[in-house]
Each structure stands twice: as structure tokens, then as C-alpha cells.
Amino acid sequence: MQQKLHIKVGDTVKVISGTSRNQEGKILAIDRKKSRAIVEGVNIVKKHSKPSAQDPQGGIVEKEASIHISNLMVVHNGEATRIGRKLNKEGKLVRYSKKSGEEIK
């Protein structure tokens, strides 16, 4: 069974610790096995690539590296918030902001 996470692909998140602290970005991918996520514009690393058919020049490429999900906090209505889960009126489990109490779509 897969673990439940407080984040989803497409969420806007804020980094709460590490070298990329206080940066915000959108989640591009999540690796559930390693509990890591790739966030747009956060944790940029330089990768040296050899020349190939797709990239005949090669060189140094900047790309996003993964970051542990415990270092991420969902941003809702412009502020970072903790996430809870509760049943809504239709009996469906939904995520909600602990700061404002509103449902997160």
C-alpha cells in the first residue's frame, strides 16, 4: 500500500529547510518510494552532460534535483499551512488547511 502524502503533483509548496529555504514552486513529480519530490525552480544543480545525438554540444545543464517531502509545506491562499484530512458532506476524504480550515482543491 502506498503511503498517504500531504502533497500532490501540481500543488504550490514552500521549502521550509535546507539551502533552498523560503523558495516556492510547483510540484512536478513525486517519488513515493524515496519520499522525495521535484519542485519547479527549487534545488537547482549543475549536471555535466556528455555530447549525445540529442545534444551534440554537451556541456553543463542546470536542472531541478529532488527534495525530501518533509521539507515542503503546501501554500494555500498565499501562506504556508499544515494539512489535515477530514470527511466532507458527501462522505469523501478531502485535504484541508489547518490554518484557515478551508478545503484544498
Phi, psi and omega in degrees: 000139180281145179285148177279134180245156178276355181239157176226160175297132181101344177293148170269128183232160176241138178276127185257351176204162180103188184290336180263024184305142179071004176275148179241151178189175182261141180284126180264323182204154179229133173254102185291327181296318182263358182056048180230154180225151174257123183246134183299122176077009182240145179058053181285130177236155176265126181243128179273122182245138177284153175299138180220181180296320180287322182233084185295337181281322186074204176113200183257125181245135176264129179214165181280135173260162182286159180224145184292140186291341178291344179266009183243144178227134182291138177260123179231125183056039175085356177229148179289139183215154172281160185243139173235171176234138177210163177277134176270187184298331180276000180082019180259141180283122182233156175274145176221156180279127179286338182283315184252342181083000182278153174291146175254123182282000000 
